[in-house]
């Protein structure tokens, strides 16, 4: 009897995870569809929209703690991830000034390594140090991530996207 209850809890957890993944993929498909048809709108406006979706998703995760909000966040972050992937190639070409930016694609993981390695470690240390706040420590962590995303608006406004796409 107890194993049946445990298994049903595990099945429910797996089902929630799959629904979250499907919302993430739905957001990615919508981004490809919507941003692909916004050819008349400038690249800077599209990228701004992607940044706003990311920031909205993180703030929604902090404010609302229910399953439907989590699905909405999954959709928004999937949308922004797919949109960033569409914008990455033209942005690399614009920043590098080269028509063939293959070397920049090759070294980009090394350039982003401080963010991809340092940020999760920093968040883990923060969660460990604020363990007494329980779920509140996660809210603080997500607010810190929202501040990092908001700080990325500064270099965004300094970049020229005139001739891209």
Order of alpha helices (4+ residues) and beta strands (2+ residues): alpha-alpha-alpha-alpha-alpha
